[in-house]
Amino acid sequence: MKSIKKRMKNMSIIKKKIKHNNLLPWFTQDHGTLPASYLASCEEFFKWLEDSKRTGFKAPSSKLQAPSFKLDSD
């Protein structure tokens, strides 16, 4: 019984890798247990999301995109 408690304590200290674009840990885990790079990435995403509410959703890239309509050649 003692070894189970010890293992559980050790498991809580170990930080697991989080898959790219996975927001579930942000909402379900203590932020003190999450990697700093993950927290920074999420905060950047939420800032972009908040900015997008005000300015309209735009692609995060500065690359020009092809128009979705065809031009008449007349």
N, CA, C and O atoms as CSV, one atom per row, in Angstrom:
chain,resi,resn,atom,element,x,y,z
A,1,MET,N,N,0.817,-1.185,0.000
A,1,MET,CA,C,0.000,0.000,0.000
A,1,MET,C,C,0.867,1.257,0.000
A,1,MET,O,O,0.546,2.243,-0.664
A,2,LYS,N,N,1.959,1.213,0.745
A,2,LYS,CA,C,2.849,2.361,0.818
A,2,LYS,C,C,3.489,2.659,-0.539
A,2,LYS,O,O,3.638,3.820,-0.919
A,3,SER,N,N,3.859,1.618,-1.256
A,3,SER,CA,C,4.522,1.812,-2.548
A,3,SER,C,C,3.580,2.441,-3.577
A,3,SER,O,O,4.032,3.185,-4.447
A,4,ILE,N,N,2.294,2.157,-3.492
A,4,ILE,CA,C,1.327,2.761,-4.410
A,4,ILE,C,C,1.253,4.266,-4.181
A,4,ILE,O,O,1.264,5.042,-5.136
A,5,LYS,N,N,1.179,4.676,-2.929
A,5,LYS,CA,C,1.131,6.107,-2.605
A,5,LYS,C,C,2.404,6.807,-3.067
A,5,LYS,O,O,2.360,7.926,-3.579
A,6,LYS,N,N,3.541,6.134,-2.880
A,6,LYS,CA,C,4.824,6.709,-3.282
A,6,LYS,C,C,4.877,6.884,-4.804
A,6,LYS,O,O,5.338,7.912,-5.300
A,7,ARG,N,N,4.402,5.874,-5.536
A,7,ARG,CA,C,4.377,5.961,-6.996
A,7,ARG,C,C,3.464,7.082,-7.472
A,7,ARG,O,O,3.807,7.814,-8.401
A,8,MET,N,N,2.310,7.217,-6.843
A,8,MET,CA,C,1.369,8.269,-7.218
A,8,MET,C,C,1.987,9.644,-6.983
A,8,MET,O,O,1.800,10.554,-7.791
A,9,LYS,N,N,2.717,9.801,-5.889
A,9,LYS,CA,C,3.373,11.071,-5.598
A,9,LYS,C,C,4.433,11.367,-6.657
A,9,LYS,O,O,4.528,12.495,-7.141
A,10,ASN,N,N,5.223,10.370,-7.016
A,10,ASN,CA,C,6.252,10.543,-8.042
A,10,ASN,C,C,5.638,10.845,-9.401
A,10,ASN,O,O,6.211,11.617,-10.170
A,11,MET,N,N,4.494,10.260,-9.717
A,11,MET,CA,C,3.838,10.493,-11.000
A,11,MET,C,C,3.356,11.931,-11.108
A,11,MET,O,O,3.356,12.501,-12.198
A,12,SER,N,N,2.944,12.524,-9.993
A,12,SER,CA,C,2.448,13.888,-10.047
A,12,SER,C,C,3.580,14.886,-10.290
A,12,SER,O,O,3.340,15.988,-10.782
A,13,ILE,N,N,4.804,14.506,-9.950
A,13,ILE,CA,C,5.950,15.383,-10.147
A,13,ILE,C,C,6.415,15.342,-11.601
A,13,ILE,O,O,6.874,16.353,-12.132
A,14,ILE,N,N,6.302,14.193,-12.239
A,14,ILE,CA,C,6.757,14.022,-13.622
A,14,ILE,C,C,5.863,14.820,-14.567
A,14,ILE,O,O,4.639,14.689,-14.541
A,15,LYS,N,N,6.491,15.645,-15.400
A,15,LYS,CA,C,5.730,16.412,-16.374
A,15,LYS,C,C,5.654,15.619,-17.671
A,15,LYS,O,O,6.672,15.171,-18.198
A,16,LYS,N,N,4.451,15.454,-18.172
A,16,LYS,CA,C,4.258,14.693,-19.398
A,16,LYS,C,C,4.308,15.616,-20.594
A,16,LYS,O,O,4.012,16.806,-20.490
A,17,LYS,N,N,4.690,15.049,-21.744
A,17,LYS,CA,C,4.640,15.807,-22.985
A,17,LYS,C,C,3.193,16.011,-23.379
A,17,LYS,O,O,2.354,15.131,-23.188
A,18,ILE,N,N,2.908,17.181,-23.931
A,18,ILE,CA,C,1.554,17.494,-24.355
A,18,ILE,C,C,1.572,17.624,-25.879
A,18,ILE,O,O,2.441,18.286,-26.447
A,19,LYS,N,N,0.610,16.988,-26.523
A,19,LYS,CA,C,0.536,17.047,-27.976
A,19,LYS,C,C,0.271,18.475,-28.439
A,19,LYS,O,O,-0.413,19.242,-27.761
A,20,HIS,N,N,0.813,18.818,-29.588
A,20,HIS,CA,C,0.650,20.147,-30.177
A,20,HIS,C,C,-0.841,20.451,-30.383
A,20,HIS,O,O,-1.597,19.586,-30.826
A,21,ASN,N,N,-1.248,21.651,-30.068
A,21,ASN,CA,C,-2.628,22.141,-30.221
A,21,ASN,C,C,-3.633,21.455,-29.292
A,21,ASN,O,O,-4.831,21.481,-29.574
A,22,ASN,N,N,-3.193,20.858,-28.221
A,22,ASN,CA,C,-4.096,20.221,-27.270
A,22,ASN,C,C,-4.354,21.192,-26.119
A,22,ASN,O,O,-3.453,21.465,-25.326
A,23,LEU,N,N,-5.568,21.709,-26.024
A,23,LEU,CA,C,-5.905,22.674,-24.982
A,23,LEU,C,C,-6.476,22.026,-23.716
A,23,LEU,O,O,-6.655,22.710,-22.708
A,24,LEU,N,N,-6.759,20.748,-23.747
A,24,LEU,CA,C,-7.374,20.087,-22.600
A,24,LEU,C,C,-6.572,20.269,-21.302
A,24,LEU,O,O,-7.166,20.590,-20.273
A,25,PRO,N,N,-5.251,20.077,-21.314
A,25,PRO,CA,C,-4.503,20.253,-20.063
A,25,PRO,C,C,-4.618,21.674,-19.494
A,25,PRO,O,O,-4.571,21.849,-18.276
A,26,TRP,N,N,-4.768,22.683,-20.350
A,26,TRP,CA,C,-4.914,24.074,-19.892
A,26,TRP,C,C,-6.117,24.195,-18.953
A,26,TRP,O,O,-6.069,24.915,-17.956
A,27,PHE,N,N,-7.191,23.484,-19.287
A,27,PHE,CA,C,-8.418,23.587,-18.517
A,27,PHE,C,C,-8.526,22.557,-17.387
A,27,PHE,O,O,-9.278,22.768,-16.436
A,28,THR,N,N,-7.794,21.459,-17.479
A,28,THR,CA,C,-7.996,20.374,-16.524
A,28,THR,C,C,-6.855,20.176,-15.526
A,28,THR,O,O,-7.034,19.489,-14.520
A,29,GLN,N,N,-5.691,20.763,-15.783
A,29,GLN,CA,C,-4.553,20.519,-14.897
A,29,GLN,C,C,-4.097,21.814,-14.230
A,29,GLN,O,O,-4.350,22.915,-14.721
A,30,ASP,N,N,-3.426,21.650,-13.113
A,30,ASP,CA,C,-2.846,22.780,-12.408
A,30,ASP,C,C,-1.747,23.375,-13.284
A,30,ASP,O,O,-0.884,22.647,-13.774
A,31,HIS,N,N,-1.771,24.693,-13.483
A,31,HIS,CA,C,-0.790,25.325,-14.370
A,31,HIS,C,C,0.641,25.202,-13.837
A,31,HIS,O,O,1.597,25.301,-14.606
A,32,GLY,N,N,0.790,24.990,-12.551
A,32,GLY,CA,C,2.122,24.792,-11.980
A,32,GLY,C,C,2.767,23.497,-12.420
A,32,GLY,O,O,3.985,23.347,-12.327
A,33,THR,N,N,1.971,22.561,-12.896
A,33,THR,CA,C,2.513,21.273,-13.333
A,33,THR,C,C,2.749,21.219,-14.838
A,33,THR,O,O,3.300,20.241,-15.344
A,34,LEU,N,N,2.337,22.264,-15.557
A,34,LEU,CA,C,2.472,22.273,-17.019
A,34,LEU,C,C,3.787,22.924,-17.433
A,34,LEU,O,O,4.267,23.823,-16.744
A,35,PRO,N,N,4.382,22.487,-18.553
A,35,PRO,CA,C,5.630,23.082,-19.033
A,35,PRO,C,C,5.447,24.554,-19.402
A,35,PRO,O,O,4.396,24.951,-19.905
A,36,ALA,N,N,6.472,25.349,-19.149
A,36,ALA,CA,C,6.419,26.787,-19.425
A,36,ALA,C,C,6.185,27.068,-20.908
A,36,ALA,O,O,5.479,28.015,-21.255
A,37,SER,N,N,6.770,26.258,-21.779
A,37,SER,CA,C,6.593,26.476,-23.215
A,37,SER,C,C,5.136,26.252,-23.624
A,37,SER,O,O,4.615,26.952,-24.492
A,38,TYR,N,N,4.486,25.278,-22.997
A,38,TYR,CA,C,3.078,25.012,-23.273
A,38,TYR,C,C,2.218,26.186,-22.811
A,38,TYR,O,O,1.324,26.626,-23.533
A,39,LEU,N,N,2.487,26.689,-21.610
A,39,LEU,CA,C,1.722,27.824,-21.086
A,39,LEU,C,C,1.885,29.053,-21.982
A,39,LEU,O,O,0.912,29.755,-22.256
A,40,ALA,N,N,3.111,29.313,-22.436
A,40,ALA,CA,C,3.355,30.460,-23.313
A,40,ALA,C,C,2.617,30.294,-24.641
A,40,ALA,O,O,2.046,31.253,-25.161
A,41,SER,N,N,2.630,29.093,-25.179
A,41,SER,CA,C,1.945,28.827,-26.445
A,41,SER,C,C,0.435,29.039,-26.298
A,41,SER,O,O,-0.197,29.630,-27.173
A,42,CYS,N,N,-0.136,28.563,-25.203
A,42,CYS,CA,C,-1.578,28.734,-24.979
A,42,CYS,C,C,-1.929,30.209,-24.798
A,42,CYS,O,O,-2.923,30.685,-25.346
A,43,GLU,N,N,-1.114,30.929,-24.032
A,43,GLU,CA,C,-1.382,32.349,-23.816
A,43,GLU,C,C,-1.319,33.118,-25.136
A,43,GLU,O,O,-2.121,34.021,-25.371
A,44,GLU,N,N,-0.365,32.758,-25.992
A,44,GLU,CA,C,-0.267,33.386,-27.316
A,44,GLU,C,C,-1.527,33.094,-28.140
A,44,GLU,O,O,-2.051,33.980,-28.814
A,45,PHE,N,N,-2.005,31.858,-28.082
A,45,PHE,CA,C,-3.218,31.490,-28.810
A,45,PHE,C,C,-4.427,32.268,-28.290
A,45,PHE,O,O,-5.207,32.798,-29.081
A,46,PHE,N,N,-4.587,32.341,-26.970
A,46,PHE,CA,C,-5.736,33.052,-26.406
A,46,PHE,C,C,-5.667,34.551,-26.708
A,46,PHE,O,O,-6.701,35.191,-26.898
A,47,LYS,N,N,-4.454,35.114,-26.753
A,47,LYS,CA,C,-4.302,36.523,-27.128
A,47,LYS,C,C,-4.728,36.715,-28.583
A,47,LYS,O,O,-5.431,37.673,-28.902
A,48,TRP,N,N,-4.307,35.813,-29.461
A,48,TRP,CA,C,-4.697,35.890,-30.868
A,48,TRP,C,C,-6.213,35.765,-30.995
A,48,TRP,O,O,-6.830,36.480,-31.785
A,49,LEU,N,N,-6.812,34.869,-30.227
A,49,LEU,CA,C,-8.252,34.668,-30.263
A,49,LEU,C,C,-8.991,35.937,-29.820
A,49,LEU,O,O,-9.977,36.336,-30.439
A,50,GLU,N,N,-8.512,36.557,-28.756
A,50,GLU,CA,C,-9.121,37.799,-28.268
A,50,GLU,C,C,-8.984,38.921,-29.305
A,50,GLU,O,O,-9.937,39.659,-29.554
A,51,ASP,N,N,-7.802,39.046,-29.902
A,51,ASP,CA,C,-7.585,40.062,-30.937
A,51,ASP,C,C,-8.484,39.803,-32.143
A,51,ASP,O,O,-8.979,40.743,-32.764
A,52,SER,N,N,-8.692,38.546,-32.470
A,52,SER,CA,C,-9.515,38.179,-33.622
A,52,SER,C,C,-10.974,38.551,-33.419
A,52,SER,O,O,-11.683,38.831,-34.386
A,53,LYS,N,N,-11.430,38.558,-32.169
A,53,LYS,CA,C,-12.802,38.979,-31.894
A,53,LYS,C,C,-13.002,40.427,-32.322
A,53,LYS,O,O,-14.046,40.783,-32.867
A,54,ARG,N,N,-11.985,41.266,-32.070
A,54,ARG,CA,C,-12.088,42.686,-32.385
A,54,ARG,C,C,-11.849,42.980,-33.858
A,54,ARG,O,O,-12.526,43.833,-34.432
A,55,THR,N,N,-10.916,42.302,-34.469
A,55,THR,CA,C,-10.497,42.648,-35.824
A,55,THR,C,C,-11.037,41.713,-36.890
A,55,THR,O,O,-10.823,41.953,-38.078
A,56,GLY,N,N,-11.721,40.670,-36.505
A,56,GLY,CA,C,-12.182,39.665,-37.466
A,56,GLY,C,C,-11.118,38.596,-37.603
A,56,GLY,O,O,-9.928,38.870,-37.453
A,57,PHE,N,N,-11.537,37.407,-37.880
A,57,PHE,CA,C,-10.589,36.299,-37.964
A,57,PHE,C,C,-9.776,36.389,-39.245
A,57,PHE,O,O,-10.318,36.491,-40.346
A,58,LYS,N,N,-8.479,36.348,-39.074
A,58,LYS,CA,C,-7.545,36.381,-40.200
A,58,LYS,C,C,-6.540,35.254,-39.999
A,58,LYS,O,O,-6.302,34.796,-38.882
A,59,ALA,N,N,-5.970,34.829,-41.093
A,59,ALA,CA,C,-4.933,33.802,-40.996
A,59,ALA,C,C,-3.761,34.369,-40.205
A,59,ALA,O,O,-3.403,35.530,-40.403
A,60,PRO,N,N,-3.156,33.589,-39.318
A,60,PRO,CA,C,-2.041,34.089,-38.522
A,60,PRO,C,C,-0.801,34.380,-39.356
A,60,PRO,O,O,0.130,35.018,-38.863
A,61,SER,N,N,-0.767,33.934,-40.593
A,61,SER,CA,C,0.369,34.166,-41.467
A,61,SER,C,C,0.209,35.488,-42.197
A,61,SER,O,O,-0.912,35.919,-42.469
A,62,SER,N,N,1.323,36.131,-42.514
A,62,SER,CA,C,1.271,37.378,-43.268
A,62,SER,C,C,1.306,37.116,-44.779
A,62,SER,O,O,1.319,38.049,-45.581
A,63,LYS,N,N,1.321,35.834,-45.150
A,63,LYS,CA,C,1.333,35.444,-46.552
A,63,LYS,C,C,0.013,35.798,-47.223
A,63,LYS,O,O,-1.051,35.620,-46.630
A,64,LEU,N,N,0.071,36.290,-48.438
A,64,LEU,CA,C,-1.150,36.566,-49.188
A,64,LEU,C,C,-1.787,35.260,-49.626
A,64,LEU,O,O,-1.096,34.298,-49.961
A,65,GLN,N,N,-3.101,35.239,-49.618
A,65,GLN,CA,C,-3.810,34.043,-50.037
A,65,GLN,C,C,-4.489,34.293,-51.373
A,65,GLN,O,O,-4.875,35.420,-51.680
A,66,ALA,N,N,-4.632,33.245,-52.158
A,66,ALA,CA,C,-5.284,33.352,-53.463
A,66,ALA,C,C,-6.758,33.676,-53.261
A,66,ALA,O,O,-7.374,33.193,-52.311
A,67,PRO,N,N,-7.333,34.495,-54.151
A,67,PRO,CA,C,-8.764,34.791,-54.025
A,67,PRO,C,C,-9.604,33.545,-54.286
A,67,PRO,O,O,-9.182,32.636,-55.001
A,68,SER,N,N,-10.788,33.516,-53.699
A,68,SER,CA,C,-11.631,32.327,-53.844
A,68,SER,C,C,-12.606,32.473,-55.015
A,68,SER,O,O,-13.453,31.602,-55.213
A,69,PHE,N,N,-12.506,33.554,-55.793
A,69,PHE,CA,C,-13.392,33.749,-56.926
A,69,PHE,C,C,-12.560,33.823,-58.201
A,69,PHE,O,O,-11.362,34.103,-58.163
A,70,LYS,N,N,-13.219,33.567,-59.333
A,70,LYS,CA,C,-12.517,33.618,-60.616
A,70,LYS,C,C,-12.756,34.971,-61.259
A,70,LYS,O,O,-13.852,35.528,-61.191
A,71,LEU,N,N,-11.714,35.486,-61.881
A,71,LEU,CA,C,-11.836,36.774,-62.587
A,71,LEU,C,C,-12.342,36.514,-64.001
A,71,LEU,O,O,-11.953,35.533,-64.633
A,72,ASP,N,N,-13.210,37.397,-64.495
A,72,ASP,CA,C,-13.675,37.304,-65.887
A,72,ASP,C,C,-12.569,37.764,-66.805
A,72,ASP,O,O,-11.895,38.749,-66.506
A,73,SER,N,N,-12.365,37.084,-67.908
A,73,SER,CA,C,-11.312,37.454,-68.843
A,73,SER,C,C,-11.851,38.323,-69.971
A,73,SER,O,O,-11.127,38.580,-70.933
A,74,ASP,N,N,-13.093,38.782,-69.888
A,74,ASP,CA,C,-13.680,39.620,-70.948
A,74,ASP,C,C,-13.117,40.997,-70.951
A,74,ASP,O,O,-13.505,41.821,-71.778
